Amino acid sequence: MRGCLAVFGLLLAHALALPCHAQTPEFIGSGVCLDCHTDIAQGFNRNPHFESMAAGNLPPAETGCEGCHGPGVAHVAGGGDVTKIIRFAGLAPSAVLDRCLSCHADDLGKMRVRRSSHSTGEISCVSCHSIHQSKEIGPLLAKREADLCYTCHIEVRAQFNLPFKHRVNEGSMKCSDCHNPHGAPEATWASAGSRNMVRHAAGNDIACVGCHTDKRGPFVYEHAPVRVEGCATCHNPHGSTNPRLLSRPAAFTMCLECHNGVAGFGTMATDIPNPTVGFHNIASPQFQNCVVCHSRIHGSNSDRLFRR
């Protein structure tokens, strides 16, 4: 007991020696916190949250350790009693989000992050971010980004191991190049993209055209599935067993999902009087690769049927 009192006396003396702006009757100052939590103190000057301590002109409730964990006097007076300090591990995800948004509301878009799939799915900020022991200093992620996402999205990890895939595992791109983990823009909540938190490219376009600029448009003749439903109508964006990430092994079978009632499309009818031959006789190999003729399938400025 004497040892604890001696430690508290030293810490209190340290706190009293701090400048007046760094303490109030409830706040003791980050210097006292770091005297005990030496594992956090090492390297904390490289943590983005250190900026609040370095600024030197913020009120105690917005400064350093107590800016996140609340007043520390009772915690220290209790000999490190964990019930007298805010511990993020013991908070509900919504409470964690409230505390983070007290500073980060402008960065994340307060309403957007609250309505994101992660927040509504009870995923806490500290499920992905490690404030004190981050592996990536910038975003303070708990793990390498892809490994962090794979913790929950196991099926996506398997897709990135298929023969044709975006090169995330190889490090050529990141999940956040296409997805915004804090939520899609407000204007897209009615779209499927918002549920998957897909980022938008410049001009509010779909994320894919950020890299695949030749598919961007606008085109004189738009292919409706591309413009309205998005690239995932025909492509599996994470990975596929089919070339070009197609969702079907043969292009014509995918095209037939929509184009199955066009006049003259099909095989020769032999069971009716005066049989006719459809122009697109899909029994013939030459008509089983639609993009041989309709090569501008993503949009065209010259032909409404997307031909060359």
C-alpha positions in Angstrom: 0.0 0.0 0.0 2.8 2.4 0.9 4.4 1.7 -2.5 1.2 2.6 -4.3 0.9 5.8 -2.3 4.5 6.7 -3.0 3.9 6.2 -6.8 0.7 8.3 -6.6 2.6 11.0 -4.8 5.3 11.2 -7.4 2.7 11.2 -10.2 0.7 13.9 -8.5 3.8 16.0 -8.0 4.5 15.6 -11.7 1.0 16.7 -12.6 1.2 19.8 -10.4 4.4 20.8 -12.1 2.7 20.8 -15.5 1.6 24.1 -17.1 -1.8 25.3 -16.0 -3.4 24.8 -19.4 -2.5 21.1 -19.2 -4.6 20.3 -16.1 -7.8 21.0 -14.3 -9.1 19.4 -11.0 -10.3 16.4 -13.1 -7.5 16.2 -15.7 -3.9 15.2 -14.8 -2.1 15.6 -18.1 -0.6 13.1 -20.5 2.8 13.2 -18.9 1.5 11.4 -15.9 -0.2 8.7 -18.1 3.0 8.1 -20.0 5.0 7.6 -16.8 3.0 4.4 -16.1 2.2 3.3 -19.6 5.8 3.2 -20.8 5.0 0.7 -23.6 2.7 3.3 -25.2 5.1 6.2 -24.4 7.8 4.6 -26.6 7.2 5.9 -30.1 4.0 7.8 -29.3 5.6 11.0 -30.7 5.2 9.3 -34.2 1.5 8.8 -33.6 -0.9 11.3 -35.3 -2.7 11.7 -32.0 0.5 13.2 -30.5 -0.3 16.4 -32.4 -2.9 17.3 -29.8 -0.2 17.2 -27.1 2.3 19.0 -29.3 -0.1 21.8 -30.1 0.0 23.1 -26.5 -3.0 25.3 -26.8 -6.0 22.9 -26.6 -8.2 22.4 -23.6 -7.5 19.4 -21.4 -10.6 17.5 -22.7 -9.1 17.6 -26.2 -5.5 16.9 -25.4 -3.4 13.8 -25.5 -4.5 10.6 -23.6 -7.3 12.3 -21.7 -8.8 13.6 -24.9 -9.8 10.0 -25.7 -9.9 8.3 -22.3 -11.4 11.1 -20.3 -10.2 12.7 -17.0 -7.4 10.6 -15.3 -7.3 11.9 -11.8 -9.7 9.3 -10.3 -7.9 6.6 -12.3 -4.5 7.5 -10.8 -5.9 8.1 -7.3 -7.4 4.6 -7.5 -4.0 3.1 -8.1 -4.8 2.5 -11.7 -8.4 1.4 -11.2 -9.6 0.5 -14.7 -13.2 1.3 -13.8 -12.3 5.0 -13.3 -11.1 5.6 -16.8 -12.7 5.2 -20.3 -11.5 1.9 -21.7 -12.4 1.5 -25.4 -12.3 -2.3 -25.1 -15.3 -2.1 -22.7 -17.4 0.3 -24.8 -20.2 -0.6 -27.2 -19.3 0.1 -30.9 -21.7 3.1 -31.0 -20.0 4.6 -27.9 -16.5 4.2 -29.5 -17.8 5.8 -32.7 -19.2 8.8 -30.6 -15.8 9.4 -29.0 -13.9 9.1 -32.3 -16.3 11.4 -34.1 -15.8 14.1 -31.4 -12.6 14.9 -33.4 -13.0 13.1 -36.7 -16.5 14.1 -37.7 -15.3 16.4 -40.5 -12.8 13.8 -41.8 -15.3 11.0 -42.1 -18.6 12.7 -42.7 -20.6 12.2 -39.5 -23.8 10.9 -41.1 -22.1 8.8 -43.7 -20.0 6.8 -41.2 -23.0 6.3 -38.9 -25.0 4.8 -41.8 -22.2 2.7 -43.2 -22.4 -1.0 -43.4 -19.6 -1.3 -40.8 -21.3 0.9 -38.3 -24.8 -0.7 -38.7 -23.1 -4.1 -38.5 -21.7 -3.2 -35.1 -18.1 -3.0 -36.3 -16.2 -0.7 -33.9 -13.5 1.7 -34.9 -11.1 -0.2 -32.8 -11.9 -3.4 -34.6 -9.8 -2.1 -37.5 -7.7 0.7 -35.9 -5.1 0.2 -33.2 -4.4 3.6 -31.7 -1.3 2.6 -29.7 0.1 -0.4 -31.5 -0.5 0.3 -35.1 1.3 -1.5 -37.9 0.7 1.3 -40.3 1.3 4.7 -38.7 -0.8 6.8 -41.2 -4.2 5.2 -40.9 -3.3 3.5 -37.6 -4.5 0.1 -38.9 -4.2 -2.9 -36.6 -2.8 -5.1 -39.5 -1.8 -4.8 -43.1 -4.9 -3.6 -44.8 -5.8 -6.7 -46.8 -5.2 -9.0 -43.9 -7.5 -6.8 -41.8 -10.3 -6.9 -44.3 -9.9 -10.7 -44.7 -10.6 -11.1 -41.0 -14.3 -10.7 -41.7 -14.4 -11.0 -45.5 -13.2 -14.6 -45.8 -15.0 -15.3 -49.1 -13.2 -12.3 -50.7 -9.8 -13.7 -49.7 -10.6 -16.9 -51.6 -11.7 -14.9 -54.7 -8.3 -13.1 -54.8 -6.7 -16.5 -55.1 -8.6 -17.4 -58.3 -6.7 -17.4 -61.7 -8.0 -14.1 -62.8 -8.2 -11.4 -60.1 -7.3 -7.9 -59.1 -3.8 -7.9 -57.7 -4.4 -7.1 -54.1 -2.5 -10.0 -52.6 0.5 -9.0 -54.6 0.5 -5.5 -53.2 -0.3 -3.8 -56.5 -3.5 -2.3 -55.1 -5.5 -2.1 -51.8 -9.0 -2.8 -50.8 -9.5 1.0 -50.0 -8.6 1.8 -53.6 -12.1 0.7 -54.5 -13.9 0.7 -51.2 -14.4 3.4 -48.6 -14.5 1.6 -45.2 -16.2 4.6 -43.6 -19.2 4.6 -46.0 -20.2 5.6 -49.5 -21.2 9.2 -50.4 -24.6 10.2 -49.3 -25.9 10.6 -52.9 -25.5 6.9 -53.5 -27.5 5.3 -50.6 -30.1 3.9 -53.0 -27.5 2.0 -55.0 -25.9 -1.4 -54.5 -22.6 0.3 -54.4 -23.4 2.1 -51.1 -24.0 -1.3 -49.4 -20.6 -2.4 -50.5 -19.1 1.0 -49.6 -17.7 1.4 -53.1 -15.7 4.6 -53.8 -16.5 6.9 -56.6 -14.1 8.0 -59.2 -13.8 11.6 -60.4 -17.1 13.1 -61.6 -19.1 10.7 -59.3 -18.4 7.8 -61.7 -18.2 4.2 -60.7 -15.0 3.3 -59.0 -13.8 1.0 -61.8 -13.3 3.8 -64.3 -10.7 5.4 -62.0 -8.3 2.8 -63.5 -10.2 1.6 -66.6 -10.4 5.1 -68.1 -11.3 3.9 -71.6 -14.6 2.6 -70.2 -15.5 5.9 -68.6 -17.5 7.8 -71.2 -19.9 9.5 -71.4 -20.8 7.8 -74.7 -23.3 8.8 -77.3 -24.7 5.2 -77.0 -24.6 3.9 -73.5 -24.9 0.2 -72.6 -27.6 0.3 -69.9 -26.2 -2.4 -67.6 -22.9 -0.5 -67.4 -24.4 2.9 -66.7 -27.3 1.8 -64.5 -26.3 -1.4 -62.8 -22.6 -1.2 -62.9 -19.7 -3.3 -63.9 -20.5 -6.1 -61.5 -23.5 -7.0 -63.7 -21.0 -8.9 -66.0 -17.8 -9.0 -64.0 -16.8 -10.5 -60.6 -14.6 -7.6 -59.3 -12.5 -9.6 -56.8 -11.7 -12.6 -58.8 -13.0 -15.2 -61.3 -12.1 -18.5 -63.0 -13.0 -16.7 -66.3 -10.8 -14.3 -68.3 -11.6 -10.6 -67.8 -13.2 -11.5 -64.5 -16.4 -12.4 -66.3 -19.2 -14.0 -64.3 -19.9 -16.6 -67.0 -17.4 -18.8 -68.8 -18.7 -17.9 -72.3 -19.7 -14.3 -73.3 -22.8 -15.3 -75.2 -24.4 -17.1 -72.2 -24.0 -13.9 -70.2 -25.4 -11.7 -73.0 -28.4 -14.0 -73.3 -29.3 -13.2 -69.7 -30.7 -9.9 -71.1 -30.8 -10.4 -74.9 -33.1 -13.4 -75.0 -36.1 -12.0 -76.9 -34.5 -10.2 -79.8 -36.1 -10.9 -83.2 -33.9 -13.1 -85.4 -31.8 -14.3 -82.5 -31.4 -18.1 -82.1 -31.2 -21.2 -84.3 -33.0 -22.3 -87.4 -36.5 -23.4 -86.5 -37.1 -26.9 -88.1 -40.4 -27.9 -86.5 -42.6 -25.2 -88.1 -43.8 -24.7 -91.8 -41.5 -22.5 -93.8 -38.7 -22.4 -91.4 -36.5 -19.3 -91.1 -32.9 -18.9 -90.0 -32.2 -16.3 -87.3 -29.3 -14.1 -88.1 -27.6 -14.9 -84.8 -27.5 -18.7 -85.0 -25.9 -19.5 -81.7 -25.3 -23.1 -82.7 -22.6 -21.7 -85.0 -19.2 -21.0 -83.2 -18.9 -17.6 -85.0 -21.9 -16.3 -83.1 -20.7 -17.5 -79.7 -18.4 -14.7 -79.0 -20.6 -11.6 -79.1 -17.8 -9.1 -78.7 -16.2 -10.1 -82.0 -18.8 -7.9 -83.6 -20.0 -5.8 -80.7 -16.5 -4.8 -79.6 -17.5 -1.5 -78.0 -19.8 -3.2 -75.5 -19.0 -0.7 -72.7 -20.3 2.2 -74.9 -19.9 3.6 -78.3 -19.8 7.1 -79.9 -20.7 5.8 -83.4 -22.9 2.8 -83.3 -26.0 2.1 -81.2 -25.3 -1.7 -81.4 -21.8 -1.2 -80.1 -20.1 -2.5 -83.3 -16.7 -1.5 -84.5 
